[in-house]
C-alpha cells in the first residue's frame, strides 16, 4: 500500500523533465486527500479528467505526495501491452490492463475492491467518446462509480488542465477536488438498483 523507491524515483524524473521543458506545474488540494490508517490517499478511487494527451498520468504521479498511498491504475489493455517496454514497466507501476476477455466489469470491480482494501489508491480516467473542446470534458462514464460502490471507497475527483497544448512554457495544473463519499458498499452494483446509485 506504500509507494516504493521506483515511484519516488519516477516522480523526481517527471518533475525534473517539467523543469527542463519549462512546464509550469501547479498542484492544488493534495491536503484534501482522504486518509486511512494515517496514510493519505489510502483506499480511494481517483477519477481524473480530462485525459487529452499521454502526459496526464505522469502529471498525476508528479503531483501525488511521496508519503501518500501507492497508485494502482486501470488502463486500456491494448495500449498497456502493445510494446515490450510497456509489458515490463507498467506492471511495476501497478497497472491493471483492461481486456475484454478477462471477466468483464465484475472482475475489475473485484480487483479494485481488493486494491482499495489493501490501502492503494486506484486511478481511473472516466471519460468516453470523441475528443472535446479545450474548455470541456468528454462524457464522464459512471464506471468509476460502480467501482467505488462495490469497494465502499471514497472518490477523489482530480482535474488536469493545460494539456490540450503542450509546448515549452506550458502552464499545467493538477487540482484535487473535494472527496465524494459513496456510502455503504454495494455487494453487486451491476444491478438496476446499483446502476441507479452509480449514475
C-alpha positions as a printed NumPy array, in Angstrom:
array([[  0.   ,   0.   ,   0.   ],
       [  3.001,   2.317,   0.333],
       [  4.999,   3.694,  -2.553],
       [  8.366,   2.148,  -3.267],
       [ 11.689,   3.54 ,  -4.434],
       [ 10.64 ,   3.223,  -8.08 ],
       [  7.619,   5.512,  -7.671],
       [  9.669,   8.107,  -5.797],
       [ 12.393,   7.97 ,  -8.459],
       [  9.83 ,   8.35 , -11.247],
       [  8.306,  11.384,  -9.509],
       [ 11.715,  13.082,  -9.356],
       [ 12.352,  12.315, -13.043],
       [  8.968,  13.736, -14.119],
       [  9.401,  16.908, -12.066],
       [ 12.912,  17.347, -13.499],
       [ 11.509,  16.897, -17.037],
       [  8.896,  19.6  , -16.34 ],
       [ 11.709,  21.987, -15.362],
       [ 13.753,  21.122, -18.471],
       [ 10.87 ,  21.889, -20.853],
       [  9.712,  24.82 , -18.707],
       [  6.299,  23.353, -17.935],
       [  4.941,  25.35 , -15.025],
       [  3.104,  22.728, -12.99 ],
       [  0.759,  23.954, -10.253],
       [ -0.525,  21.404,  -7.735],
       [ -3.564,  22.231,  -5.582],
       [ -5.63 ,  20.438,  -2.974],
       [ -3.489,  17.404,  -2.091],
       [ -4.301,  18.165,   1.538],
       [ -7.893,  17.126,   0.67 ],
       [ -6.883,  13.508,   0.057],
       [ -8.768,  11.202,   2.419],
       [ -6.634,   9.308,   4.91 ],
       [ -6.915,   5.822,   6.327],
       [ -4.624,   4.371,   8.985],
       [ -2.645,   7.613,   8.87 ],
       [ -1.839,   7.305,   5.154],
       [ -3.255,   9.95 ,   2.814],
       [ -4.964,   8.723,  -0.347],
       [ -5.328,   5.238,   1.086],
       [ -8.262,   3.145,  -0.117],
       [ -9.794,   5.604,  -2.577],
       [-10.769,   5.713,  -6.255],
       [ -9.116,   8.641,  -8.063],
       [-11.194,   9.831, -11.043],
       [ -9.037,  12.01 , -13.336],
       [-10.283,  14.201, -16.191],
       [ -9.768,  15.386, -18.793],
       [ -7.46 ,  12.881, -20.49 ],
       [ -6.287,  14.66 , -23.649],
       [ -2.69 ,  13.532, -24.028],
       [ -0.119,  10.97 , -22.934],
       [  1.092,  13.279, -20.175],
       [ -1.827,  13.269, -17.687],
       [ -0.817,  10.058, -15.855],
       [  2.719,  11.41 , -15.473],
       [  1.421,  14.717, -14.122],
       [ -0.65 ,  12.851, -11.546],
       [  2.466,  10.939, -10.464],
       [  4.358,  14.243, -10.191],
       [  1.555,  15.769,  -8.1  ],
       [  0.918,  12.753,  -5.874],
       [  2.557,  13.187,  -2.445],
       [  5.582,  10.971,  -1.82 ],
       [  4.172,   9.936,   1.562],
       [  0.717,   9.04 ,   0.194],
       [ -0.638,   5.595,  -0.71 ],
       [  0.588,   3.728,  -3.77 ],
       [ -1.25 ,   4.397,  -7.034],
       [ -2.776,   1.483,  -8.956],
       [ -4.034,   2.188, -12.469],
       [ -6.797,   0.817, -14.68 ],
       [ -5.648,   1.113, -18.299],
       [ -6.712,   0.003, -21.756],
       [ -5.232,  -3.464, -22.265],
       [ -4.193,  -2.915, -25.89 ],
       [ -2.342,   0.281, -25.027],
       [ -0.749,  -1.15 , -21.874],
       [  0.623,  -4.281, -23.554],
       [  1.437,  -3.284, -27.138],
       [  5.215,  -2.956, -26.689],
       [  7.863,  -4.859, -24.742],
       [  8.786,  -1.88 , -22.55 ],
       [  5.147,  -1.326, -21.557],
       [  4.823,  -5.   , -20.626],
       [  7.948,  -4.654, -18.43 ],
       [  7.382,  -1.192, -16.951],
       [  3.643,  -0.826, -16.411],
       [  3.117,  -3.798, -14.058],
       [  5.829,  -2.298, -11.822],
       [  3.703,   0.838, -11.671],
       [  0.631,  -1.125, -10.608],
       [ -1.176,  -1.002, -13.957],
       [ -4.148,  -3.358, -14.346],
       [ -4.726,  -3.763, -18.115],
       [ -8.398,  -3.984, -19.058],
       [ -9.052,  -6.708, -21.631],
       [-12.481,  -7.655, -22.966],
       [-11.837, -11.376, -22.415],
       [-10.737, -11.019, -18.782],
       [-14.028, -11.411, -16.942],
       [-15.873,  -8.165, -17.599],
       [-16.789,  -5.312, -15.238],
       [-17.438,  -7.539, -12.222],
       [-13.911,  -8.965, -12.367],
       [-12.362,  -5.492, -12.467],
       [-14.639,  -4.224,  -9.707],
       [-13.431,  -7.121,  -7.539],
       [ -9.787,  -6.238,  -8.293],
       [-10.391,  -2.583,  -7.431],
       [-12.125,  -3.564,  -4.188],
       [ -9.136,  -5.749,  -3.279],
       [ -6.638,  -2.965,  -4.079],
       [ -8.517,  -0.352,  -2.054],
       [ -8.973,  -2.789,   0.837],
       [ -5.184,  -3.156,   0.895],
       [ -4.849,   0.622,   1.054],
       [ -3.928,   1.541,  -2.523],
       [ -5.429,   4.434,  -4.476],
       [ -6.931,   3.221,  -7.764],
       [ -6.762,   5.664, -10.707],
       [ -9.459,   5.742, -13.386],
       [ -9.762,   8.078, -16.378],
       [-13.576,   8.076, -16.731],
       [-14.1  ,   9.983, -19.985],
       [-15.58 ,   8.225, -23.014],
       [-16.409,   9.308, -26.532],
       [-14.832,  11.598, -29.132],
       [-12.392,  14.437, -28.325],
       [-13.842,  17.621, -26.875],
       [-13.026,  21.325, -26.972],
       [-10.292,  22.532, -24.582],
       [-12.833,  24.088, -22.19 ],
       [-14.96 ,  20.928, -21.902],
       [-14.599,  17.344, -20.78 ],
       [-15.892,  14.442, -22.805],
       [-18.797,  12.399, -21.428],
       [-17.997,  11.074, -17.956],
       [-18.812,   7.374, -17.697],
       [-20.301,   6.101, -14.452],
       [-17.815,   3.189, -14.445],
       [-15.726,   4.712, -11.648],
       [-18.872,   4.956,  -9.506],
       [-19.596,   1.232,  -9.911],
       [-16.043,   0.515,  -8.75 ],
       [-16.342,   2.849,  -5.766],
       [-19.731,   1.438,  -4.754],
       [-18.536,  -2.163,  -4.767],
       [-15.383,  -1.242,  -2.842],
       [-17.145,   1.179,  -0.487],
       [-14.279,   3.541,  -1.381],
       [-14.362,   7.339,  -1.445],
       [-13.951,   9.004,  -4.843],
       [-11.341,  11.725,  -5.304],
       [-12.034,  13.827,  -8.427],
       [ -8.864,  15.287,  -9.978],
       [ -8.855,  17.919, -12.717],
       [ -5.816,  18.196, -15.002],
       [ -5.654,  21.418, -17.013],
       [ -3.457,  22.789, -19.779],
       [ -2.59 ,  19.571, -21.621],
       [ -4.566,  20.451, -24.761],
       [ -1.479,  22.349, -25.994],
       [  1.906,  21.04 , -24.9  ],
       [  4.73 ,  23.403, -25.791],
       [  7.748,  24.796, -23.985],
       [  6.475,  27.045, -21.227],
       [  3.011,  25.44 , -20.953],
       [  1.091,  26.211, -17.769],
       [ -0.304,  22.942, -16.365],
       [ -2.235,  22.222, -13.205],
       [ -3.395,  19.256, -11.175],
       [ -6.282,  20.065,  -8.832],
       [ -7.536,  17.603,  -6.228],
       [-11.222,  18.287,  -5.545],
       [-13.381,  17.508,  -2.525],
       [-13.855,  13.793,  -1.837],
       [-17.188,  12.151,  -2.657],
       [-18.328,   9.524,  -0.148],
       [-20.263,   6.69 ,  -1.845],
       [-21.981,   5.45 ,   1.308],
       [-22.265,   1.803,   2.214],
       [-20.669,  -0.751,  -0.145],
       [-22.961,  -2.466,  -2.641],
       [-22.434,  -6.217,  -2.963],
       [-23.318,  -6.117,  -6.668],
       [-23.607,  -2.645,  -8.202],
       [-24.267,  -4.227, -11.62 ],
       [-27.986,  -4.497, -10.963],
       [-30.699,  -1.946, -11.833],
       [-30.69 ,  -0.602,  -8.266],
       [-26.883,  -0.431,  -8.15 ],
       [-26.79 ,   1.179, -11.573],
       [-29.191,   3.894, -10.434],
       [-26.928,   4.679,  -7.48 ],
       [-23.838,   4.73 ,  -9.675],
       [-25.403,   7.168, -12.11 ]])
